[in-house]
Amino acid sequence: MKFIVSIILIALLSFAACLYFPWWSIAIVAFIVAALIAQSAGMSFLTGFLALFLLWGVLSFWISSSNEHILAHKVSLVILKIDSPYLLMLATALIGGLVAGFAAMTGSFLRKKKVSPSY
């Protein structure tokens, strides 16, 4: 149950955060959600990765299909040197997933760290 809740929370809060803040706010959202919901580091990475992989994959497909992939064809030629808008969407989803996954894993490690006072 924590797995599904984490995915939904990270995806929804990341979508809302990106409306008002820079793109990297997804890392802050994934970090906070993983720090608040106790999971192992691997599961935290997986929840962050899946949430943003799905979110950015769906959003990039939706935005690109609204203009019949015209811009995605041109950008994929410039960045990937291949005329493949779907490969560009996959690369976009992978980047978002990796950023959120590592941020969530860091939040999980922070939750497990015991802070001892230094006197």
Backbone hydrogen bonds, N-H to C=O, Kabsch-Sander energy under -0.5 kcal/mol:
donor,donor_aa,acceptor,acceptor_aa,energy
5,V,1,M,-2.4
6,S,2,K,-2.5
7,I,3,F,-2.1
8,I,4,I,-2.5
9,L,5,V,-2.7
10,I,6,S,-2.7
11,A,7,I,-2.4
12,L,8,I,-2.6
13,L,9,L,-2.6
14,S,10,I,-2.0
15,F,11,A,-2.1
16,A,12,L,-2.3
17,A,13,L,-2.6
18,C,14,S,-2.4
19,L,15,F,-0.6
19,L,16,A,-0.8
20,Y,16,A,-0.6
20,Y,17,A,-1.0
21,F,17,A,-2.9
25,S,22,P,-1.8
26,I,23,W,-1.5
27,A,24,W,-1.2
28,I,24,W,-0.8
29,V,25,S,-2.2
30,A,26,I,-2.5
31,F,27,A,-2.3
32,I,28,I,-2.4
33,V,29,V,-2.6
34,A,30,A,-2.3
35,A,31,F,-1.9
36,L,32,I,-1.7
37,I,33,V,-2.3
38,A,36,L,-0.6
44,S,40,S,-2.4
45,F,41,A,-2.4
46,L,42,G,-2.3
47,T,43,M,-2.6
48,G,44,S,-2.4
49,F,45,F,-2.9
50,L,46,L,-2.8
51,A,47,T,-2.3
52,L,48,G,-1.9
53,F,49,F,-2.7
54,L,50,L,-2.5
55,L,51,A,-2.1
56,W,52,L,-2.7
57,G,53,F,-1.8
58,V,54,L,-2.5
59,L,55,L,-2.7
60,S,56,W,-2.4
61,F,57,G,-1.9
62,W,58,V,-2.6
63,I,59,L,-2.7
64,S,60,S,-2.1
65,S,61,F,-2.5
66,S,62,W,-1.0
67,N,64,S,-0.9
68,E,65,S,-1.2
69,H,64,S,-3.0
70,I,67,N,-1.4
73,H,69,H,-2.0
74,K,70,I,-1.4
75,V,71,L,-2.8
76,S,72,A,-2.2
77,L,73,H,-1.4
78,V,74,K,-1.5
79,I,75,V,-3.0
80,L,76,S,-1.4
81,K,76,S,-0.8
82,I,76,S,-1.3
84,S,82,I,-1.8
88,L,84,S,-1.5
89,M,85,P,-2.0
90,L,86,Y,-2.0
91,A,87,L,-2.3
92,T,88,L,-2.2
93,A,89,M,-2.3
94,L,90,L,-2.5
95,I,91,A,-2.2
96,G,92,T,-2.1
97,G,93,A,-2.5
98,L,94,L,-2.6
99,V,95,I,-2.2
100,A,96,G,-2.3
101,G,97,G,-2.5
102,F,98,L,-2.4
103,A,99,V,-1.8
104,A,100,A,-2.5
105,M,101,G,-2.3
106,T,102,F,-2.0
107,G,103,A,-2.1
108,S,104,A,-2.1
109,F,105,M,-2.1
110,L,106,T,-2.2
111,R,107,G,-1.8
112,K,108,S,-1.4
113,K,109,F,-1.3
115,V,113,K,-0.6
116,S,114,K,-0.6
119,Y,117,P,-0.8
